Structure formats: C-alpha cells, structure tokens
Amino acid sequence: MPKVSIIIPTYNGEKFINKTIESVVGQTYKDWELIIVDDFSNDNTKEIIKEWEKEDKRIRSIFLDKNSGGPAHPKNIGIENSKGEYVAFLDHDDEWMPEKLEKQIDFLKNKLNDKYELVTCNFLIDINGEKYKYITPTYNLDSQLSHILNGNFVHSCSSIIVRKKIIDSLGGFDESMKMSDDWDLYLRMLQLGYFIGIVPEVLFIWHSQTNRAGKRIVFEGRSELEYFLKKHKNVYTLHNDVFWKKLLSLSLLCFFIGNFEDGRKYLRESFRIKHNFLSVMLMMLSYFHSVRLFKFIFYLKKLASSNVLEKSINFSDVLR
C-alpha cells in the first residue's frame, strides 16, 4: 500500500499536465500513488494521461463521463479511490519542488508535530513569468479558526498534505462550491479541533492563469462568499469582528457587478454588528450607482492585501 495518495483533478489540461506529472515523478519521496481524475476533457488530456500510465505503474486514471463544473467532485472521486495514509492534491497546472512530499511527510511523522493533521508550505506564484513568493502566515493554534474565517490563508490545495482519516471524517469537499471548496474544508477541520502545520519553505509553483474572465470570476466569487457565510453563519456570529469584514467584502462584490440592492442589504446587515466611516461612506456612495467607482475601491482593497507577496528577484536563489 502506498504511503501517500496524490490526486490531480484535471479538465482540458493538455498545455500543463506533462510538467505537473513530471514534478510528481521527480519527487525524492517515492512511496506514492498518483490518481489523475479527468473531468470529461475534450482536448488531448486523456491521451497524455494514458501515456504516463504506461510509463509508471504508480499512476492510474479515472475518466468521468460528464463534466462536474468544478474541482471538488474530481477530488472526492480521487479520495474515494485512494489507498494511502496521507492524501495530497495538485492542480493540473501547478508544479511541486522535488522535496515537497519528503519534507511534509517528515513534518507529520515528527512526534513534536502530532497536534497537526494537515501541513502546508510557502510557494511561488508565476504570473506571466514574473515570480512572487507567497509566505503562508503562522498563527497560534488557538487563533487559527478566527484567521481561517477571515480568509483562506492556506491559499492553494496544491500546498497541503492531510491524513486520509481526517478528510474521510469530514466527508471530503463540498461539491456545491467551485472556488472555495478547500477553504470550506479547512474551516470544518479547524472547527473539529484539528490544526494546520506549516513547513516554512517554498515547495511548489502556482501558475496563475491570467486569461480567466475577470467579471465572471467576481460573479462566482460573490455567490460563493454568500453561500459560505450562510453555511457557516453559526461560527461567524461567534466572531463578529471577522463577520463584519466579510459582510463588507460581500457588499463590495455586489457593488462591483452592479447589484446595488443586495450590496446595501449586506451593508445594513453589517451595521447591526458595527459600522465605521468606511461602511457609512460605502452606503452613501452606493446611491450614485457607479460601478466604475466601486471597481476602483475593489482594486484598492485588493492592492492593500498584496503584502503577503514578495517579489522573487532571482528565481534561482529561491530554488537553492
């Protein structure tokens, strides 16, 4: 039985998946199985996967007979068919550093870290050849829950390894979510008293696909955040400072896409917790019905959160 089950969900990944699989085969830790779940691709992905299966007996594939519309279902199928003690995930356009599995398995096997059931890492973000380092924040165990409510500080599912018994006990990923299924999983895990550990090293590369339709992503982000807050309202109401911020974010997303009625609804809900100059100004500005103005505010908010990124001046230095 393999120690680690690696799951790659893919859809139309012919441009990236060779590099992704190569990064798995090149791991210094060798006791793994790779399960590639193809979500009904209509390009050459299936043929590429089959060639890899012939080359390495540790690789096996599952081809779905219809597209599920998001990564959660393929990941759950992979989990159901996995045999390892640990489960790791890798998006079809990401790459692992050669020691990624070895360093994270060593972390989880260390008796000093027995309080952790999942481990993440730092990583590089590649945006059109420009490399940035994402530094995963380190939080005290008793504050991890409040910080995950504030946002997905783990950021990418490609960064994690988790004990399979934990992910099984959680019932896997929420398949109604397309963008935030991993954030939801981490929150549910922390609610049950499990904790997230960090290997503070760059262990994978996330390739940002900048050709995605921006406004569509905001539409989807708005509906997902709305669903997320409703699903976890019981725990959010115990952390009102965080809940207030998320309601402000949701109202801003509504304004960004021109839905001023819902935006004001969520602002009024935030006022029941507290209000400040910013929230009052947002309410006043919403009556001008200027989407362009809120796009600018949204941009400033996004810019302000970019302090987790460090420009990697020399990529080769990071890899040493």
Residue, then its C-alpha position, 0 to 999 in steps of 0.5 A: m500500500p502506498k504511503v501517500s495518495i496524490i490526486i490531480p483533478t484535471y479538465n482540458g489540461e493538455k498545455f500543463i499536465n506533462k510538467t505537473i506529472e513530471s514534478v510528481v515523478g521527480q519527487t525524492y519521496k517515492d512511496w506514492e500513488l498518483i490518481i489523475v481524475d479527468d473531468f470529461s476533457n475534450d482536448n488531448t488530456k486523456e491521451i497524455i494521461k494514458e501515456w504516463e500510465k504506461e510509463d509508471k505503474r504508480i499512476r492510474s486514471i479515472f475518466l468521468d463521463k460528464n463534466s462536474g463544473g468544478p474541482a471538488h467532485p474530481k477530488n472526492i472521486g480521487i479520495e474515494n479511490s485512494k489507498g494511502e495514509y496521507v492524501a495530497f492534491l495538485d492542480h493540473d497546472d501547478e508544479w511541486m519542488p522535488e522535496k515537497l512530499e519528503k519534507q511534509i511527510d517528515f513534518l507529520k511523522n515528527k512526534l513534536n508535530d502530532k497536534y497537526e493533521l494537515v501541513t502546508c508550505n510557502f510557494l511561488i506564484d508565476i504570473n506571466g513569468e514574473k515570480y512572487k513568493y507567497i509566505t503562508p502566515t503562522y498563527n497560534l493554534d488557538s487563533q487559527l479558526s478566527h484567521i481561517l474565517n477571515g480568509n483562506f490563508v492556506h491559499s492553494c490545495s496544491s500546498i497541503i498534505v492531510r491524513k486520509k482519516i481526517i478528510d474521510s471524517l469530514g466527508g471530503f469537499d463540498e461539491s456545491m462550491k467551485m472556488s472555495d471548496d478547500w477553504d470550506l474544508y479547512l474551516r470544518m477541520l479547524q472547527l473539529g479541533y484539528f490544526i494546520g502545520i506549516v513547513p516554512e519553505v517554498l515547495f511548489i509553483w502556482h501558475s496563475q492563469t491570467n486569461r480567466a474572465g475577470k467579471r465572471i470570476v467576481f460573479e462566482g466569487r460573490s455567490e460563493l462568499e454568500y453561500f459560505l457565510k450562510k453555511h457557516k453563519n453559526v461560527y461567524t456570529l461567534h466572531n463578529d469582528v471577522f463577520w463584519k469584514k466579510l459582510l463588507s467584502l460581500s457588499l463590495l462584490c455586489f457593488f462591483i457587478g452592479n447589484f446595488e440592492d443586495g450590496r446595501k442589504y449586506l451593508r445594513e446587515s453589517f451595521r447591526i454588528k458595527h459600522n465605521f466611516l468606511s461602511v457609512m461612506l460605502m452606503m452613501l456612495s452606493y446611491f450614485h450607482s457607479v460601478r466604475l467607482f466601486k471597481f476602483i475601491f475593489y482594486l484598492k482593497k485588493l492592492a492593500s492585501s498584496n503584502v503577503l507577496e514578495k517579489s522573487i528577484n532571482f528565481s534561482d536563489v529561491l530554488r537553492 
